[in-house]
Amino acid sequence: MGIILREFLWVFSVFIVGFSWKNIVFGYEGLNVTQVYDNVENYGGYNNNKFNNYNPLMVELTLIHWAASRGAVCLDGSLPAYHLHRGYGPGANSWLIQLEGGAWCETVRSCEYRKKTRHGSSNYMEKFVPFTGILSNQQNENPDFHNWNRVKIRYCDGASFSGDNEEAGLYFRGQRIFQAAMEELKSQGMRHANQALLSGSSAGGMASILHCDEFGSLFPRNTRVKCLSDAGLFLDAIDVAGHHTMRRLFAGVVNLHGVGSNLPQSCVRRLNPTMCFFPHRVISRVRTPLFLVNAAYDSWQLQVSLASTAADPHGSWYSCKLNNERCNAPQIQFLQGFRRQMLGSIRVFGKFRKNGYFINSCFAHGQIERQDTWFARGSPRVGNKGIAESVGNWFFDRANMKIIDCPYPCDRTCHNLVFTHL
């Protein structure tokens, strides 16, 4: 059974732990799904009147009906889709494109399973999704982008919008889906944008890196165009058993989906395609300005890459994976090494003034679509800066934003993910 198929079958409740509060968030499927929809009755982890009656904006699904004629289809051959909420006022000609995440499928078997879910077929996608965090239309929730045209492109190919292949009745057409979505949005008015931001979370955050320069090429030189990756910095790290779990996974994705020809040529001229599927090997060569938001102790990478069941067959890491407060000293030491590797991977990238980053020392995965972590009372901060403020300062050139948190456990503003079971 494929690695991601095993992980995709995980369905469990997640607790968000802050400085002084804890509560359930539903919809976090096996750490593969980027978006975490907050419990509306107890929104964002806060028990106060402001959020008691919170009703997030719900945005309808739109199918790209002409896409099939270009071969731009989901794993099962269904049409690709997106959600669009129009901008207004000063933001009427500004566009924010959010690429959905949801891991990958690296074998025919795991892709067969995936094609019967919303991450492989538009037939299973929700007809309406909440626009929260960076997609919110409320100024008090999303100060800099609330009045922009905001789009969520659904993820149904299984290779970070990068494949172009067909096998065993499965359509690996992520690259074509991305191109079709861009053409569709240009017809909806994006061609007239005076500023545009390509963002994404998790596998979508990785896609926003891989497609960043391609996105930038869609606009005239006088258009302000930048890219944002949230939880997309997947590392080629050594796991607790001394193996390269993510390298093996990505090799399967790259080969099955035919990703190689769509990866940045500046990388594949030097390295094999699997190595170039790792974002940290391409970020320093991305020409378009890029901002990284990432938790230094990424929960998904801890559970799936660093201490998977295969790497930890006796379950020595099980309690640590459930709750960071249960990690013992040697485990914390190992995770500090992962943090050091992450910081080392952005060293050259950070030398370019056009780039920026916000690396907080939290056990989290995906922080820009969740209202409680993007912009709310008690949101994570490093020094006196939160995530939304840092991204806005960087995008509008208000300040040079290169923020790195102190090592765990110094940050008491984290909304760490705590699991009931795996």
C-alpha positions as CSV (number, residue, x, y, z in Angstrom):
1,M,0.0,0.0,0.0
2,G,1.4,3.4,-1.0
3,I,2.7,5.7,1.7
4,I,0.2,8.4,1.1
5,L,-2.7,6.0,0.8
6,R,-1.9,4.8,4.3
7,E,-1.6,8.4,5.6
8,F,-4.7,9.5,3.7
9,L,-6.8,6.9,5.5
10,W,-6.1,8.7,8.8
11,V,-9.1,10.6,10.0
12,F,-8.9,12.1,13.5
13,S,-9.8,15.0,15.6
14,V,-7.2,17.8,16.1
15,F,-6.7,20.0,19.0
16,I,-5.2,23.5,18.7
17,V,-3.1,24.4,21.7
18,G,-2.2,28.0,22.4
19,F,-0.8,29.8,25.4
20,S,-3.8,29.3,27.5
21,W,-6.5,27.5,25.5
22,K,-7.3,24.3,23.7
23,N,-10.2,23.2,21.5
24,I,-11.2,21.0,18.7
25,V,-10.9,21.8,15.0
26,F,-12.6,19.5,12.5
27,G,-11.7,18.5,9.0
28,Y,-7.9,17.8,9.3
29,E,-7.7,14.6,7.4
30,G,-4.5,12.7,8.2
31,L,-2.4,15.9,7.9
32,N,-2.9,15.7,4.1
33,V,-5.6,18.3,3.8
34,T,-4.3,21.9,3.8
35,Q,-7.4,23.7,4.9
36,V,-8.5,23.3,8.5
37,Y,-12.1,24.6,8.8
38,D,-12.5,25.9,12.3
39,N,-15.4,24.8,14.5
40,V,-17.9,27.6,13.8
41,E,-19.5,27.2,17.2
42,N,-16.2,27.9,18.9
43,Y,-14.4,29.7,16.1
44,G,-10.7,29.8,16.0
45,G,-10.2,28.7,19.5
46,Y,-11.7,31.7,21.2
47,N,-14.7,31.9,23.5
48,N,-15.7,35.5,23.1
49,N,-18.7,37.3,21.8
50,K,-16.9,38.4,18.6
51,F,-16.8,34.9,17.3
52,N,-19.8,33.2,18.9
53,N,-22.0,33.9,15.9
54,Y,-19.3,33.8,13.2
55,N,-20.5,32.8,9.8
56,P,-17.6,32.7,7.3
57,L,-18.2,33.7,3.7
58,M,-19.2,30.6,1.6
59,V,-18.1,30.6,-2.0
60,E,-19.6,28.5,-4.8
61,L,-17.7,26.0,-6.9
62,T,-17.1,26.8,-10.6
63,L,-16.2,24.1,-13.1
64,I,-13.9,25.0,-16.0
65,H,-16.1,23.5,-18.7
66,W,-13.8,23.9,-21.7
67,A,-10.8,22.4,-19.9
68,A,-11.4,18.8,-21.0
69,S,-10.8,19.8,-24.6
70,R,-7.2,20.7,-23.5
71,G,-6.8,17.5,-21.6
72,A,-6.9,19.4,-18.3
73,V,-8.8,17.0,-16.1
74,C,-8.7,15.5,-12.6
75,L,-7.4,12.0,-11.9
76,D,-10.8,10.5,-12.9
77,G,-11.3,12.6,-16.0
78,S,-13.7,15.1,-14.3
79,L,-13.4,18.8,-14.8
80,P,-11.1,21.0,-12.8
81,A,-12.7,23.6,-10.6
82,Y,-12.2,26.8,-8.6
83,H,-14.0,29.2,-6.2
84,L,-13.9,33.0,-7.0
85,H,-15.1,35.9,-4.8
86,R,-14.9,39.2,-6.6
87,G,-12.9,42.1,-5.3
88,Y,-14.2,45.6,-5.0
89,G,-13.1,49.2,-4.5
90,P,-9.3,49.7,-4.5
91,G,-8.9,45.9,-4.8
92,A,-11.0,45.4,-7.9
93,N,-8.0,44.9,-10.1
94,S,-5.9,42.9,-7.6
95,W,-5.9,39.1,-7.7
96,L,-4.9,36.5,-5.0
97,I,-4.8,32.9,-6.3
98,Q,-4.7,30.2,-3.6
99,L,-3.7,26.7,-4.7
100,E,-5.3,24.0,-2.6
101,G,-3.1,21.4,-0.9
102,G,-3.7,17.8,-0.1
103,A,-0.5,15.7,-0.3
104,W,0.2,13.5,-3.3
105,C,-0.4,10.0,-4.7
106,E,2.8,8.1,-5.7
107,T,1.4,4.7,-6.9
108,V,-1.4,3.6,-9.2
109,R,-3.1,2.1,-6.2
110,S,-3.0,5.3,-4.1
111,C,-4.2,7.4,-7.1
112,E,-7.0,4.9,-7.7
113,Y,-8.1,5.6,-4.1
114,R,-7.6,9.3,-4.4
115,K,-9.7,9.6,-7.6
116,K,-12.8,8.7,-5.5
117,T,-12.2,11.7,-3.2
118,R,-12.4,15.5,-3.6
119,H,-8.6,15.5,-4.1
120,G,-9.0,13.4,-7.3
121,S,-12.4,14.3,-8.7
122,S,-14.6,17.4,-8.9
123,N,-17.6,15.0,-8.5
124,Y,-16.7,14.8,-4.8
125,M,-15.8,18.4,-4.2
126,E,-17.9,20.6,-1.8
127,K,-20.2,22.9,-3.7
128,F,-19.4,25.7,-1.3
129,V,-16.3,26.3,0.8
130,P,-15.6,28.9,3.5
131,F,-13.2,31.7,2.7
132,T,-11.2,32.4,5.8
133,G,-7.8,33.6,6.7
134,I,-6.0,35.1,3.7
135,L,-9.3,34.4,1.7
136,S,-11.6,36.3,4.1
137,N,-13.5,39.3,2.8
138,Q,-13.5,41.0,6.2
139,Q,-10.9,43.8,6.8
140,N,-10.7,42.9,10.5
141,E,-9.7,39.3,9.5
142,N,-7.6,40.0,6.4
143,P,-6.4,43.6,6.5
144,D,-4.4,43.7,3.2
145,F,-6.2,41.4,0.8
146,H,-9.9,41.4,1.9
147,N,-11.1,43.4,-1.1
148,W,-9.1,41.7,-3.7
149,N,-10.4,39.1,-6.2
150,R,-9.7,36.0,-4.2
151,V,-9.6,32.5,-5.8
152,K,-9.2,29.0,-4.5
153,I,-8.1,26.5,-7.2
154,R,-9.0,23.0,-6.3
155,Y,-6.4,20.3,-6.2
156,C,-7.3,17.1,-8.0
157,D,-4.2,15.8,-9.7
158,G,-2.0,14.5,-6.9
159,A,1.3,16.0,-8.0
160,S,1.2,19.7,-6.9
161,F,-0.3,20.8,-10.3
162,S,2.9,19.6,-12.0
163,G,2.3,16.2,-13.8
164,D,1.5,15.4,-17.4
165,N,1.0,11.7,-18.0
166,E,-1.7,9.1,-18.3
167,E,-1.6,5.5,-17.0
168,A,-4.0,2.7,-16.1
169,G,-7.0,4.9,-16.8
170,L,-5.7,7.7,-14.6
171,Y,-5.1,11.2,-15.8
172,F,-2.1,12.9,-14.3
173,R,-2.7,16.4,-15.8
174,G,-1.7,18.8,-13.0
175,Q,0.3,21.1,-15.3
176,R,-2.5,21.4,-17.8
177,I,-5.0,22.1,-14.9
178,F,-2.8,24.9,-13.7
179,Q,-2.5,26.4,-17.2
180,A,-6.2,26.0,-17.8
181,A,-7.0,27.7,-14.5
182,M,-4.8,30.6,-15.3
183,E,-6.4,31.0,-18.8
184,E,-9.8,30.9,-17.2
185,L,-9.0,33.5,-14.6
186,K,-7.4,35.8,-17.2
187,S,-10.8,35.6,-19.1
188,Q,-12.5,36.6,-15.8
189,G,-10.4,39.8,-15.6
190,M,-7.0,38.7,-14.2
191,R,-5.3,39.9,-17.4
192,H,-6.0,43.4,-16.2
193,A,-4.5,42.9,-12.8
194,N,-2.3,45.7,-11.4
195,Q,-1.0,43.4,-8.7
196,A,-1.2,39.6,-8.2
197,L,-0.2,37.1,-5.6
198,L,0.1,33.3,-6.2
199,S,-0.2,31.5,-2.9
200,G,-0.8,28.0,-1.7
201,S,-0.6,25.8,1.4
202,S,1.1,22.4,1.9
203,A,1.2,20.6,-1.5
204,G,-0.3,23.8,-2.9
205,G,2.4,25.8,-1.2
206,M,4.9,23.6,-2.9
207,A,3.1,24.3,-6.2
208,S,3.2,28.0,-5.7
209,I,7.0,27.7,-5.6
210,L,7.2,25.5,-8.6
211,H,4.9,27.6,-10.7
212,C,6.0,31.0,-9.3
213,D,8.0,32.2,-12.4
214,E,5.4,30.7,-14.7
215,F,2.8,32.8,-12.9
216,G,5.0,35.9,-13.1
217,S,5.3,35.5,-16.9
218,L,1.5,35.9,-17.3
219,F,1.7,39.7,-16.5
220,P,3.3,42.8,-17.9
221,R,6.5,43.9,-16.3
222,N,4.8,46.9,-14.6
223,T,2.4,44.5,-12.7
224,R,3.4,43.8,-9.1
225,V,3.6,40.0,-9.0
226,K,4.7,37.9,-6.1
227,C,4.3,34.4,-4.6
228,L,3.6,33.0,-1.2
229,S,4.2,29.4,0.1
230,D,2.6,28.3,3.3
231,A,3.8,24.9,4.7
232,G,5.3,24.1,1.4
233,L,9.0,23.8,2.4
234,F,9.2,20.0,2.3
235,L,12.8,18.9,3.1
236,D,14.8,16.0,1.8
237,A,15.4,15.0,5.4
238,I,16.8,11.8,7.0
239,D,14.1,10.0,9.1
240,V,14.5,8.5,12.5
241,A,15.6,5.2,10.9
242,G,18.3,6.9,8.8
243,H,16.3,6.7,5.6
244,H,15.0,9.2,3.0
245,T,11.2,8.6,3.3
246,M,10.3,11.8,1.4
247,R,12.8,11.2,-1.4
248,R,11.2,7.7,-1.9
249,L,7.7,9.3,-2.0
250,F,8.7,12.1,-4.3
251,A,10.4,9.6,-6.7
252,G,7.2,7.8,-7.0
253,V,5.2,11.0,-7.7
254,V,7.7,12.4,-10.2
255,N,7.9,9.1,-12.2
256,L,4.3,8.2,-12.2
257,H,3.0,11.7,-13.0
258,G,5.7,12.6,-15.5
259,V,6.6,15.7,-13.6
260,G,10.2,16.0,-14.8
261,S,9.6,18.1,-17.9
262,N,7.6,20.7,-15.9
263,L,10.2,21.3,-13.1
264,P,12.5,24.4,-13.2
265,Q,15.1,23.7,-15.9
266,S,17.7,25.6,-13.8
267,C,17.5,22.7,-11.4
268,V,17.0,19.7,-13.7
269,R,20.1,20.6,-15.7
270,R,22.1,20.0,-12.5
271,L,20.1,17.3,-10.6
272,N,17.7,14.5,-11.3
273,P,13.9,15.4,-11.3
274,T,13.2,13.8,-7.9
275,M,15.8,16.1,-6.3
276,C,14.3,19.1,-8.0
277,F,10.8,18.3,-6.7
278,F,12.0,19.4,-3.3
279,P,11.3,23.1,-3.0
280,H,14.4,23.9,-1.0
281,R,16.5,23.0,-4.1
282,V,14.8,25.6,-6.3
283,I,13.8,28.5,-4.1
284,S,17.1,30.4,-4.5
285,R,16.7,30.4,-8.3
286,V,13.1,31.6,-8.4
287,R,13.2,35.0,-10.1
288,T,9.8,36.3,-8.9
289,P,9.7,37.6,-5.3
290,L,8.7,34.8,-2.9
291,F,7.7,34.6,0.7
292,L,7.8,31.5,2.9
293,V,5.5,30.8,5.9
294,N,6.5,27.6,7.6
295,A,6.5,26.0,11.1
296,A,10.0,24.9,12.0
297,Y,8.6,21.7,13.5
298,D,6.2,20.9,10.7
299,S,3.5,18.5,12.0
300,W,3.0,16.8,8.6
301,Q,6.7,16.2,8.1
302,L,7.1,14.9,11.6
303,Q,4.4,12.3,11.2
304,V,4.9,11.3,7.6
305,S,8.5,12.0,6.7
306,L,10.6,12.0,9.9
307,A,8.8,9.4,12.1
308,S,6.5,7.4,9.9
309,T,5.2,4.0,11.0
310,A,7.7,2.4,8.7
311,A,10.6,4.3,10.2
312,D,9.4,3.8,13.8
313,P,7.8,0.3,13.8
314,H,7.9,0.0,17.6
315,G,6.1,3.3,18.2
316,S,8.8,5.1,20.1
317,W,7.7,8.3,18.6
318,Y,4.0,7.8,18.8
319,S,3.4,10.0,21.9
320,C,5.6,12.7,20.5
321,K,3.7,12.8,17.3
322,L,0.4,13.2,19.2
323,N,1.6,16.0,21.4
324,N,4.9,17.9,21.3
325,E,4.8,18.2,25.1
326,R,5.3,14.4,25.3
327,C,8.5,14.4,23.3
328,N,11.5,13.3,25.3
329,A,14.9,15.1,25.3
330,P,16.5,13.0,22.5
331,Q,13.4,13.5,20.3
332,I,13.5,17.2,20.8
333,Q,17.2,17.2,20.0
334,F,16.4,15.3,16.7
335,L,13.7,17.9,15.9
336,Q,16.1,20.7,16.6
337,G,18.3,19.2,13.9
338,F,15.4,19.3,11.5
339,R,14.9,23.0,12.3
340,R,18.5,23.7,11.7
341,Q,18.2,21.9,8.3
342,M,15.2,24.1,7.4
343,L,17.0,27.3,8.3
344,G,20.1,26.2,6.4
345,S,17.9,25.5,3.3
346,I,16.8,29.1,3.2
347,R,20.1,30.8,3.8
348,V,20.9,31.6,0.2
349,F,17.3,32.3,-0.6
350,G,17.3,34.9,2.2
351,K,20.2,36.9,0.8
352,F,17.9,38.3,-1.9
353,R,16.1,41.4,-0.8
354,K,13.0,40.6,-2.9
355,N,12.4,37.5,-0.8
356,G,11.0,37.1,2.7
357,Y,10.0,34.5,5.3
358,F,8.2,33.9,8.6
359,I,9.6,30.7,10.3
360,N,7.9,30.2,13.7
361,S,8.9,27.5,16.1
362,C,5.5,25.7,16.2
363,F,4.2,22.2,15.7
364,A,1.8,23.2,12.9
365,H,1.1,22.7,9.2
366,G,-0.7,25.4,7.2
367,Q,-1.3,28.8,8.9
368,I,-2.6,31.2,6.2
369,E,-6.1,29.9,5.6
370,R,-6.9,29.4,9.3
371,Q,-8.3,32.5,10.8
372,D,-6.9,31.8,14.3
373,T,-3.3,31.7,12.9
374,W,-3.6,34.2,10.0
375,F,-5.0,37.2,11.9
376,A,-7.0,37.2,15.1
377,R,-6.6,37.9,18.7
378,G,-3.9,35.6,20.0
379,S,-2.5,34.7,16.6
380,P,1.1,33.4,16.5
381,R,3.7,36.1,16.6
382,V,7.5,36.4,16.4
383,G,8.6,39.4,18.3
384,N,5.8,41.9,17.6
385,K,4.9,40.6,14.1
386,G,2.1,38.2,13.1
387,I,1.8,36.2,9.9
388,A,-0.7,38.5,8.1
389,E,1.2,41.6,9.0
390,S,4.5,40.1,7.9
391,V,3.1,38.9,4.5
392,G,1.4,42.3,3.9
393,N,4.6,44.3,4.8
394,W,6.6,42.2,2.4
395,F,4.1,42.3,-0.5
396,F,3.6,46.0,-0.4
397,D,7.3,46.7,0.3
398,R,6.6,48.3,3.6
399,A,9.5,46.5,5.3
400,N,12.1,43.9,4.8
401,M,10.5,40.8,6.4
402,K,12.9,37.9,7.2
403,I,11.7,36.6,10.5
404,I,13.1,33.5,12.3
405,D,11.7,32.4,15.7
406,C,13.9,31.2,18.6
407,P,14.1,27.4,19.1
408,Y,11.4,25.4,20.8
409,P,10.0,25.8,23.5
410,C,10.5,29.6,23.7
411,D,7.5,30.7,21.6
412,R,4.3,30.8,23.8
413,T,2.1,32.1,21.0
414,C,2.0,28.9,18.9
415,H,-1.2,27.2,18.0
416,N,0.3,23.7,18.2
417,L,-1.6,20.8,16.7
418,V,-2.3,18.0,19.3
419,F,-3.9,14.7,18.1
420,T,-6.2,12.3,19.9
421,H,-4.8,9.4,17.9
422,L,-3.2,8.5,14.7
